[in-house]
């Protein structure tokens, strides 16, 4: 299987495809982003990992060394930290707002890129179906609304695939996008290496391509070296955190975990349609399907490499393979339109398409319920964070450490109060509350505000006795102010 075949099939009779103006994709992406924002509103907040990128970018702007060794620190992503530093040049609030805007824009761009690839590979109808699938998958919307770096990463890789689809061996622009993606997630390095090998095979590899190929991993290693003294900190630190959190790791778990996680993202009808589309396009429209098939193999291969390296097997690491499968599901529904009218498989494909559509329609009620429940949960978490933000200024003048129920809001509170993450304690770990502390008003609030799903099974210490009144009370939080006289300054 090679990338070469994709070009001929997509372009059909070898016509040169004129570059499309950016106005249409930009407008379409903005419209899709606005629709997602309107449907999700008022849910919008920056997740734990990305908030640390903003915090570390803020540290860099203010001449402080980011603390990558703080307990349960996420993996540092150089491009996300750069964006955080840019936002911090204005203010912390602007930085958070910038990430929120980028989050919804990325979802809009993802929808348009999915449509554009589906249209280029299998026809307009297939592109519409694939985009509709992607923008209605609960995990994709959930991770996107919470500003995880995975959605922009997928957009950069899909952008590279679209450029290669439109112009064979496009070279530099594709590797530029892959290099940027490689500063968000290391899986992109495998895509860049495979593409560089494809260019070399065609005699199109240039020195600038080699620079772009090695640029992302080298810059990532240099960033780790400069901040921690260890060029492999991101690998070792992420592996250590996975062990601390008790995450599933190891290549031996991939065969059982991967299909289940893909099913969680896409649901059974989409997987069925993807099998139909994948088999039939690779058989009857091979030249159109081969680029997507190669991309899917690389995406799964990269996931397996992460598992083999001892990193967590997380659902969001499979979002890219899920998007590619959604493209093939679009082909399963509408790929028959690319067959000649006298092709005997056209009618058979239409029958399988009708079955796929019936299954998709049958699952609409359950999908709507999933989306509704996720939206409700995200809105509640948004309100919880907003209220914590409103109460945080009351602790700015305190000279002792602040306590939270767990580490979920540590980076946010550090940004809002000007503290270091090390100066914010976790009651769940210390098994007791000590003033000053933010305490959830109910178990429901505590369950909605966890860093890891297993936190719900870990008993929080009881709040202070009734004789001790909180200094401030909200719907979700109780703030117990004041420092013990013996408390050390942070």
Buried (B, 14 or more C-beta within 10 A) or exposed (E): EEBBBBBBBBBEEEEEEEEEEEEEBEEBBBEBBEBBBEEBEEBBBBBBBBBBBBBBBBBBBEEEEBBBEBEBBBBBBBBBBBBBBBBBEEEBEEBBBBBBBBBBBBBBBBBBBBBBBBBBBBBEBBBBBBBBBBBBBBBBBBBBBBBBBBBBBBBBBBBBBBBBBBBBBBBEBBBBBBBBBBBBBBBBBBBBBBBBEBBEEEEBBEEEBBEBBBBBBEBBBEBBEEBBEBBEBBBEBBBBBBEEBEBBBEBEEBEEBBEEBBEBBBBEBBBBBBBBBBBBBBEBBBBBBBBBBBBBBBBBBBBBBBBEBBBBBBBBBBBBBBBBBBBBBBBBBBBBBBBEEEEEBBEEBBEBBEBBBEBBEEBEEEBEEBBEEBBEEBBBBBBBBBBBBEBBEBBEEBEBBBBBBBBBBBBBBBBBBEBBBBBBBBBBEEEEBBBBBBBBBEEEBBEBBBBBEEBEEEEBBEBBEEEEEBBEEBEBBBBBBEBEEEBEEE
